[in-house]
Amino acid sequence: MSRLAILGASLLAACGAAWAQPAPPPATQPPAKMTIGYVEIEGDARHEPLRVYERLVLKTREHPFAGAQVGIDETTSLVRVLRTEFKLERITVKTAADVAPAVMKALEGGINFFVLDAPAEAFKPLAAAVKGRNVLLFNATAPEDSLRREVCIREIVHTLPSQAMLADGLMQHLASRKWRDILVLQGPAPADALVTKAFENSARNSASASSPPSSSRPAPIRASAS
């Protein structure tokens, strides 16, 4: 929930800055109303519990919508200061291809801020659709490194660490422990291959940065698919 709390704080700060007025309106004037869209995929497998043998639950995963709702609930105390009431509108679509049309429809309906709980494949057509428009979208759950390169537009903000960032953090910890022999176990899912690639890149970069010019020995990595 800490990551979602940070997302909520970032979203509220951006919304407050965008709607701030040079001078507060009279207290008798009713507060403005702002709706924030929360776009999600119906039955998103990324939020399903991790199961093992005989479908035993290995790890539960809370739905990110709960964090967004907490952020909205905590804006109650800001209404008096910002003179703005925030509301969260949940927008559920069937597939990743439906995200862009749903956002455009909501944008035409007056929503300018969105939290995107969608996989990476939804972002490229979405970026093409919203570029140059008066909209701000927060990527809340897609960590793929490719999004930082292929979806680099001012209308989309990535609010969670990328796979490369997470791999760099792990590699720094391993380097601090002087652990140089690393065994990587890769799962069968396509996302597993991306995580492995990010970690291998981080390990190579760490080896290049820490080794003297005369040394060409990289940090050993042994990869095994499981």
C-alpha positions in Angstrom: 0.0 0.0 0.0 3.0 2.4 0.4 3.5 2.6 -3.3 -0.2 3.4 -3.8 -0.1 6.0 -1.0 2.8 7.7 -2.9 0.8 7.5 -6.1 -2.2 9.1 -4.3 0.0 11.9 -3.0 1.6 12.5 -6.4 -1.8 12.7 -8.1 -3.3 15.1 -5.6 -0.2 17.3 -5.7 -0.5 17.5 -9.6 -4.2 18.1 -9.5 -3.8 20.8 -6.8 -1.1 22.6 -8.8 -3.2 22.5 -12.0 -6.3 23.9 -10.4 -4.7 26.3 -7.9 -6.0 29.9 -8.2 -4.0 33.2 -7.6 -6.4 34.1 -4.8 -8.9 31.8 -2.9 -12.5 32.3 -3.9 -15.0 33.6 -1.4 -15.9 31.1 1.3 -19.6 31.3 0.3 -18.8 29.9 -3.2 -19.3 26.2 -3.4 -16.1 24.2 -4.0 -15.2 23.1 -7.5 -15.6 19.4 -8.4 -12.9 17.3 -10.0 -13.4 13.8 -11.3 -10.4 11.5 -11.6 -10.7 8.5 -13.9 -9.4 5.1 -12.8 -9.0 2.9 -15.9 -8.6 -0.8 -15.4 -8.9 -4.1 -17.3 -11.7 -6.5 -16.3 -10.2 -9.7 -14.8 -6.6 -8.3 -15.0 -4.5 -11.4 -14.3 -1.7 -9.2 -12.9 -3.7 -8.7 -9.8 -4.8 -12.3 -9.3 -3.3 -14.3 -6.3 -0.1 -16.2 -7.0 -0.9 -19.9 -6.8 1.2 -23.0 -6.6 0.5 -26.8 -6.5 -3.2 -27.7 -6.1 -4.0 -24.0 -6.5 -2.8 -23.1 -3.1 -2.4 -19.3 -2.7 1.3 -18.5 -2.4 0.8 -14.7 -2.3 -2.2 -12.5 -2.4 -2.1 -9.2 -4.3 -4.3 -6.3 -3.2 -6.1 -4.5 -6.0 -4.6 -1.0 -6.7 -8.0 0.6 -6.8 -8.1 0.4 -3.0 -5.0 2.7 -2.9 -6.6 5.2 -5.3 -9.7 5.2 -3.2 -7.7 5.9 0.0 -6.1 8.8 -1.8 -9.5 10.2 -2.6 -10.8 9.7 0.9 -7.8 11.6 2.3 -8.6 14.7 0.2 -11.6 15.5 2.5 -9.4 17.6 4.7 -8.1 19.5 1.6 -11.4 20.7 0.4 -11.4 23.8 2.6 -7.9 24.7 1.3 -8.1 23.9 -2.4 -11.9 24.6 -2.6 -12.1 21.5 -4.7 -13.9 18.2 -4.1 -12.3 15.1 -5.7 -14.2 12.1 -7.0 -12.9 8.9 -8.4 -14.7 7.3 -11.4 -13.9 3.7 -12.0 -13.7 2.9 -15.7 -13.5 -0.8 -16.5 -12.8 -2.1 -20.0 -12.6 -5.6 -21.5 -9.1 -5.5 -23.1 -6.0 -3.4 -23.3 -7.1 -2.2 -26.8 -10.2 -0.7 -25.2 -8.2 1.6 -22.9 -7.5 4.4 -25.4 -11.1 4.7 -26.6 -12.3 4.7 -23.0 -9.9 7.5 -22.0 -10.9 9.6 -25.0 -14.6 9.2 -24.3 -14.0 10.2 -20.6 -11.9 13.1 -21.8 -14.7 14.4 -24.0 -16.9 14.0 -20.9 -14.8 16.4 -18.9 -12.3 14.2 -17.1 -8.7 15.4 -17.5 -6.8 13.3 -15.0 -6.5 9.5 -15.1 -4.9 6.7 -13.1 -4.0 4.0 -15.5 -4.1 0.4 -14.1 -3.3 -1.2 -17.5 -0.6 -3.5 -19.0 2.2 -2.1 -21.2 0.5 -2.9 -24.5 -2.2 -0.4 -23.8 0.1 2.6 -23.7 1.4 3.0 -27.2 -2.0 3.6 -28.9 -3.1 5.6 -25.9 0.0 7.9 -26.2 -0.9 8.5 -29.9 -4.5 9.4 -29.0 -3.8 11.8 -26.1 -0.6 13.6 -27.4 -1.1 17.3 -27.4 -4.4 17.2 -25.5 -5.3 18.7 -22.1 -4.9 15.5 -20.1 -2.6 14.0 -17.6 -2.3 10.2 -17.1 -0.5 8.4 -14.3 0.9 5.0 -15.1 0.3 3.1 -11.8 1.0 -0.6 -12.6 3.1 -1.1 -15.7 6.9 -1.3 -14.9 8.2 -2.3 -18.3 11.4 -0.4 -19.3 10.1 0.0 -22.9 7.5 2.5 -21.7 10.2 4.9 -20.7 11.6 4.9 -24.2 8.6 4.4 -26.4 5.9 6.3 -24.5 7.9 9.4 -23.5 5.3 12.2 -23.8 4.4 14.9 -21.3 0.8 13.7 -21.0 1.8 10.4 -19.3 3.7 10.2 -16.0 5.2 6.9 -14.8 4.7 6.8 -11.0 6.3 3.4 -10.1 9.8 2.1 -10.5 10.7 0.6 -13.8 12.2 -2.9 -14.0 15.6 -1.4 -14.6 15.2 0.7 -11.4 14.2 -2.3 -9.4 17.1 -4.4 -10.8 19.6 -1.6 -10.0 18.4 -1.5 -6.5 18.8 -5.2 -6.1 22.2 -5.2 -7.7 23.4 -2.4 -5.4 22.4 -4.6 -2.4 24.2 -7.6 -3.8 27.3 -5.5 -4.5 27.3 -4.2 -1.0 27.4 -7.8 0.3 30.2 -8.6 -2.2 28.1 -11.4 -3.8 29.5 -11.8 -7.3 28.2 -15.3 -8.2 24.5 -15.0 -9.0 22.1 -17.7 -10.0 19.0 -16.4 -11.9 16.0 -18.6 -12.2 13.6 -17.5 -15.0 10.0 -18.5 -15.1 8.0 -19.3 -18.3 6.0 -16.1 -18.6 7.0 -13.3 -21.0 7.2 -10.9 -18.1 9.8 -13.2 -16.4 12.1 -12.8 -19.4 11.9 -9.0 -19.2 12.8 -9.1 -15.5 15.7 -11.3 -16.2 17.0 -9.1 -19.0 16.7 -6.0 -16.7 18.7 -7.8 -14.0 21.4 -9.0 -16.4 21.8 -5.5 -17.8 22.1 -4.1 -14.3 24.7 -6.7 -13.4 26.8 -5.9 -16.4 26.6 -2.2 -15.8 27.6 -2.7 -12.1 30.6 -4.9 -13.2 31.8 -2.3 -15.7 31.5 0.5 -13.1 33.2 -1.3 -10.3 36.1 -3.0 -12.2 39.4 -1.2 -12.8 40.2 -0.4 -16.4 42.8 -3.3 -16.5 40.2 -5.8 -15.4 37.7 -7.3 -17.7 36.1 -9.7 -15.3 32.3 -9.1 -15.1 30.1 -10.2 -12.3 29.4 -13.9 -13.1 25.8 -14.6 -13.9 24.4 -18.1 -14.4 20.9 -18.2 -15.9 18.6 -21.2 -15.6 15.0 -21.3 -16.8 12.5 -23.0 -14.6 
